[in-house]
Amino acid sequence: MASLKENAVTLLANATVNLKNGDGKSTIYTVPSGKSMIPMFVVIKNPTASLADGTDYNLGDGAGADTWVNAVNLTTMTATTDFYVIDGSGTKYTVFDAGDVFGIKPVTGATLDADATAELFGYLF
């Protein structure tokens, strides 16, 4: 039986992500070899510009980053001191396996050239 410490929710990654409309997927975290991951939540914080037009962002694996949470609306993030917490509660997901690349992709992103910090919290097993 695994100890509580082994499955503790921790900060797995801290990455700068691109959130402008037309930007490709930004990698937040790659699951290490021999491990699996369950993401608990992602914090998007300190955008470099307003995300007022950023109505649709996907998070997860694959080219479209669409395997975890989709259609996240970040339009309320208009100040560089703002943050937003995204979780996947209340929905069934598939565990992320070794080599899976978890990221964020703007589907309809910000009009301005905006970056932000993305922090992924979850646990490995």
Residue, then its C-alpha position, 0 to 999 in steps of 0.5 A: m500500500a502506498s503511503l500518503k506522502e507518495n500520493a500527495v498532491t504537489l506542484l508538478a510544474n511551473a511553466t510560461v505559456n502562450l495565450k494569444n489567439g493562434d498560438g500553438k499548444s504550450t507544454i506545462y509538464t511531461v509525465p516522467s518515464g515509469k510514472s502516471m499522473i492525475p492532475m488536480f488543478v492548474v493555476i494560471k497567474n500573472p498574465t503579461a497582457s489582458l486576456a479579455d478576448g480569451t474565451d476558449y482554452n483547452l488543457g490536456d494531452g495531444a495536439g489539441a490539449d483536449t483530454w482534460v478540461n476544455a473551453v476554459n474562459l479566461t476573459t476576466m483576467t485583465a490585470t497582471t496580478d490576476f489568477y484563475v484556478i482550473d480543476g476537473s472536478g465532477t468529470k471522469y478522465t483517463v490517467f496520464d501515462a509516461g510520456d504524455v505531454f500536458g499543456i494548454k492550447p488557445v482555441t479562441g485566445a487573447t487578442l493581445d500577445a499574452d503569456a502567463t505562468a501555469e502551475l500544475f498541481g497533481y500527483l504521480f504514481 
